[in-house]
């Protein structure tokens, strides 16, 4: 039976590629296929110069320049350049994922996504950066990566002019202007800019913390968060500021710090005008005006305006001091207290008075000192 099937395929596909053995029913199809081996692209776009192996592919490409989108979704009205794009788009509404990974069972809406996903199992990274040699599973990931070398940011915000390396980052950024949070938790209704943030948040409801710290036993929703946390024990701070040489345990911490040099504080309180470099800081600050304390302790019913304060408070019940000094083994309830303590060993005094050059280990001491100057001015 298998032999009969093979003979039938040979009869139906008499035109065979000498390079890979693939068969075709028409000679013209074989001719087009051969271009995948020779990289011949005879059809050129007169507008941008992009070349294609098929004339049909060129005609579809031209719709990008003419803005022609003849295929429209009847559910949401979105229009597409080609019918296959509409077919894939419709699966967002139907939830259909017809392409399944045989290794892990994950489903995908299009075959190309499955092909890229399979490389996470095989380790194949066919797209390499010519500058640093880093490999990628998909060509579009390489394209975005190359921009880290060239500095190109082709996607610009129409509101503030900020540039981004990829369209998705721009889309997420636009939400900071519109306050749009399209990904909502069905349990507590909290909204998020990115789907990945919602995924991490959901684990706070399910108690799914699969990544545990070997030092203190604390659990984390992702391996990346565990890596950053581990640095609180090792003292590793691989991200350094080129301006003041201050170092941080994670890239986000460095990013927030850099804004202190640029004095960029895009999130402002409408009540008092105070500016913040992150929206979450503004949200916490607003509660100082409203008196809202949505985070409650289950043990003593004490409430707090932000989650980190609740976390620190819970340690007073458990007595757990997860943050230990690698020099003298003294332990602390919170990482910030350990950071201040470490300065007693290193001699670091990052808060300096510009009036008398006196330096301090922590900001509270610095603020108290600055008042001595203002009091002198008032008294005179």
C-alpha positions in Angstrom: 0.0 0.0 0.0 2.8 2.4 0.9 4.6 1.6 -2.4 1.3 2.3 -4.3 1.0 5.6 -2.5 4.6 6.5 -3.4 4.0 5.6 -7.1 0.9 7.7 -7.1 2.8 10.7 -5.7 5.5 10.3 -8.4 2.8 10.2 -11.1 1.0 13.3 -9.7 4.4 15.2 -9.2 6.6 14.3 -12.2 8.8 17.4 -11.8 11.4 16.8 -9.2 14.0 19.1 -7.7 17.5 17.7 -8.2 18.8 19.5 -5.0 16.3 18.4 -2.4 14.1 15.8 -4.1 10.8 17.7 -3.7 8.2 16.9 -6.4 5.9 19.3 -8.2 2.8 18.8 -10.5 3.9 21.6 -12.9 7.2 22.6 -14.3 6.5 26.3 -13.5 6.1 25.4 -9.8 9.5 23.7 -9.9 11.1 26.8 -11.5 9.8 29.0 -8.7 10.9 26.4 -6.1 14.5 26.4 -7.5 14.8 30.0 -6.6 14.8 29.0 -2.9 18.1 27.3 -3.6 19.6 29.8 -6.0 18.2 32.8 -4.1 17.1 34.3 -7.5 14.5 37.0 -7.0 13.5 38.4 -10.4 10.5 40.5 -9.4 11.5 43.9 -8.0 9.4 46.6 -6.3 9.9 49.9 -8.1 9.0 51.9 -5.0 11.4 50.4 -2.4 13.6 48.0 -4.4 12.6 44.9 -2.4 12.8 41.7 -4.5 10.7 38.5 -4.7 10.8 35.0 -6.1 7.1 35.2 -7.3 5.2 37.9 -9.1 2.2 37.2 -6.8 4.3 38.0 -3.8 5.3 41.3 -5.4 1.7 42.2 -6.1 0.8 41.5 -2.4 3.8 43.6 -1.3 2.7 46.6 -3.4 -0.4 46.9 -1.2 1.9 48.2 1.6 2.7 51.2 -0.6 -0.9 51.7 -1.9 -2.4 51.0 1.5 -4.8 48.6 -0.1 -6.3 46.1 2.4 -9.0 44.2 0.6 -9.7 41.6 3.2 -11.7 42.8 6.3 -12.6 41.1 9.5 -16.4 41.0 10.0 -16.0 40.9 13.8 -13.7 43.8 14.6 -13.3 45.5 11.2 -9.5 45.1 10.9 -8.4 44.9 7.3 -5.6 42.8 6.0 -3.3 42.9 2.9 -3.9 39.2 1.9 -6.4 36.5 2.6 -4.0 34.3 4.5 -3.4 37.2 7.0 -7.2 37.5 7.6 -7.4 33.7 8.2 -4.7 33.9 10.8 -6.3 37.0 12.4 -9.7 35.3 12.7 -8.1 32.7 14.9 -7.7 35.5 17.6 -11.5 35.6 17.8 -12.1 31.9 17.5 -9.2 30.8 19.7 -8.3 28.2 17.1 -4.7 26.9 17.2 -4.4 24.2 14.6 -0.6 23.9 14.7 0.5 21.9 17.7 4.0 21.1 19.0 4.5 17.4 19.3 7.1 17.8 22.0 5.2 20.1 24.5 1.7 20.3 23.2 1.6 24.0 22.8 -0.7 25.3 20.1 -0.2 28.0 17.5 -2.4 30.0 15.1 0.0 29.7 12.2 2.6 27.2 11.0 5.5 29.7 10.9 5.0 30.3 14.6 5.2 26.6 15.3 8.4 26.4 13.1 10.0 29.1 15.2 8.8 27.5 18.5 10.3 24.1 17.6 13.8 25.8 17.6 13.4 26.3 21.3 13.4 22.5 21.6 16.1 21.8 19.0 18.4 24.7 20.0 18.6 25.8 16.4 19.4 29.5 15.9 19.8 29.9 12.1 19.9 33.7 12.1 23.2 35.1 13.4 24.3 38.7 14.1 27.4 39.6 12.0 28.6 42.0 14.6 28.6 40.0 17.8 27.7 36.4 16.6 24.6 36.1 18.7 22.1 33.6 17.2 18.3 33.9 17.0 15.4 31.6 16.2 13.6 34.1 13.9 14.7 36.7 11.3 12.6 39.4 12.9 14.3 38.9 16.2 17.7 39.3 14.5 16.5 42.5 12.8 15.5 44.1 16.2 18.8 42.9 17.8 20.9 44.5 15.0 19.4 47.9 16.0 21.1 47.6 19.4 24.4 47.9 17.5 23.2 50.6 15.0 21.1 52.6 17.5 18.3 52.7 15.0 14.9 53.3 16.5 12.5 53.5 13.5 9.2 53.5 15.5 8.5 56.9 17.1 5.8 58.0 19.5 3.6 60.7 17.9 2.9 62.2 21.4 6.4 62.6 23.0 8.7 61.7 20.1 10.4 58.8 21.9 11.9 56.2 19.6 11.7 52.4 19.8 13.4 49.5 18.1 10.3 47.5 17.4 6.6 48.2 16.9 5.4 46.2 19.9 7.5 48.3 22.3 5.9 51.4 20.7 2.4 50.0 21.2 3.1 49.2 24.9 4.6 52.8 25.3 1.5 54.4 23.8 -0.5 52.9 26.7 1.4 55.2 29.1 -0.1 58.2 27.4 -3.7 56.8 27.1 -3.6 54.8 30.4 -4.9 51.9 28.3 -4.3 48.5 30.0 -5.8 46.0 27.6 -4.8 42.8 29.6 -7.1 42.5 32.7 -7.1 40.0 35.5 -10.5 38.2 35.7 -10.1 37.7 39.4 -9.2 41.1 40.7 -9.8 43.3 37.6 -6.3 44.7 37.7 -5.1 45.9 34.3 -1.7 45.5 32.6 0.1 47.0 29.6 1.7 43.7 28.6 0.2 40.2 28.5 3.4 38.8 30.1 2.8 41.1 33.1 -0.7 39.6 33.4 0.7 36.1 33.3 3.1 36.8 36.1 0.3 38.5 38.1 -2.0 35.5 37.8 0.6 33.5 39.7 -0.1 35.7 42.8 -3.7 34.2 42.8 -2.7 30.6 42.1 0.5 30.6 44.3 2.4 29.2 41.3 6.0 30.2 42.2 8.1 27.4 40.5 11.5 29.1 40.9 12.9 29.0 44.5 16.0 30.7 46.0 18.4 28.1 47.4 19.6 30.6 50.0 16.4 31.8 51.6 13.7 29.7 50.0 11.7 32.6 48.5 9.7 31.7 45.4 9.4 33.6 42.1 7.1 33.4 39.1 10.0 33.5 36.6 13.7 32.4 36.5 14.6 36.0 35.5 13.2 37.4 38.8 15.0 34.6 40.7 18.3 35.6 39.0 17.8 39.3 40.1 16.8 38.2 43.6 19.9 36.0 44.0 22.1 39.1 43.6 20.6 40.4 46.8 22.6 37.6 48.5 25.7 37.7 46.4 25.9 41.5 46.2 26.4 41.3 42.4 25.5 44.5 40.6 26.3 44.0 36.9 24.6 47.1 35.6 26.6 50.3 36.1 25.8 53.9 35.4 28.4 55.5 33.1 27.8 58.9 34.6 28.2 58.4 38.3 29.4 54.7 38.4 26.5 53.6 40.7 25.7 50.0 40.0 22.5 48.0 40.1 21.4 44.3 40.3 19.0 44.6 37.3 18.7 46.5 34.1 15.4 48.1 35.1 17.0 49.6 38.2 19.7 51.2 36.1 17.1 52.5 33.7 15.1 54.2 36.5 18.4 55.6 37.9 19.4 57.1 34.5 16.2 59.2 34.6 17.6 60.9 37.7 20.4 62.3 35.5 18.0 63.3 32.8 15.5 64.5 35.3 12.8 62.7 33.3 9.7 62.3 35.4 6.8 61.8 32.9 4.2 60.8 35.5 2.9 63.7 37.5 0.5 63.9 40.4 -2.6 66.1 39.6 -3.0 67.0 43.2 0.4 68.3 44.2 2.4 68.2 40.9 5.1 65.9 42.1 6.7 63.9 39.3 7.8 60.3 39.1 9.8 58.2 36.7 7.5 55.2 36.9 3.7 55.0 36.8 3.6 52.5 39.8 5.4 55.1 41.9 2.8 57.7 41.0 0.0 55.2 41.9 1.5 54.6 45.3 2.0 58.3 45.8 -1.7 59.2 45.0 -2.7 57.0 47.9 -1.0 59.4 50.3 -3.7 61.9 49.2 -6.6 59.5 49.1 -5.7 57.6 52.2 -6.4 54.3 50.3 -4.6 51.2 51.8 -5.7 48.3 49.7 -3.0 45.8 51.0 -4.1 44.2 54.3 -2.2 41.8 56.6 -4.2 38.6 57.2 -2.6 38.2 60.7 -3.3 41.6 62.3 -5.5 43.4 59.7 -3.1 46.3 59.4 -3.3 47.9 56.0 -0.7 49.5 53.7 -0.7 51.7 50.6 1.6 49.5 48.6 2.5 45.8 48.3 6.2 46.2 49.2 5.2 47.7 52.6 2.9 44.8 53.3 5.7 42.3 52.4 8.1 44.1 54.8 5.4 44.1 57.5 4.8 40.3 57.2 8.4 39.7 58.0 7.8 41.2 61.4 5.3 38.4 62.1 7.5 35.6 60.7 10.8 37.0 62.0 12.4 36.0 58.7 15.4 38.1 57.8 16.2 37.0 54.2 18.8 39.6 53.5 22.2 38.7 55.0 25.5 40.6 54.9 28.2 38.5 53.3 30.9 40.3 55.4 29.5 40.0 59.0 26.4 37.8 58.5 24.1 40.4 60.0 20.6 40.0 58.6 17.8 42.4 57.7 14.1 42.2 56.9 14.4 44.3 53.7 17.0 44.5 51.0 17.2 48.3 51.3 18.4 48.0 54.9 21.1 45.6 53.8 22.2 48.0 51.1 22.6 50.8 53.7 24.4 48.4 56.1 26.9 47.3 53.3 28.1 50.9 53.1 29.5 50.6 56.6 31.9 48.0 55.2 32.6 49.7 51.9 32.8 53.2 53.2 30.5 54.4 50.4 28.7 57.7 51.1 26.6 58.4 48.1 24.7 61.4 49.4 26.9 64.5 49.3 26.1 68.1 50.3 27.0 70.5 47.6 27.3 73.3 50.1 29.9 71.9 52.5 30.9 68.6 50.8 29.9 66.5 53.7 28.8 63.0 52.7 26.3 60.5 54.2 25.5 56.8 54.1 21.7 57.2 53.7 19.3 59.8 52.3 17.5 60.5 55.6 20.7 61.6 57.3 21.5 63.8 54.2 18.0 65.4 54.3 18.4 66.2 58.0 21.8 67.7 57.3 20.4 69.9 54.5 17.9 71.4 57.0 20.8 72.7 59.1 21.8 74.9 56.1 18.2 76.2 55.5 17.8 76.9 59.2 21.0 79.0 59.1 19.7 81.0 56.2 16.4 81.6 58.0 18.1 82.7 61.2 20.3 85.2 59.4 
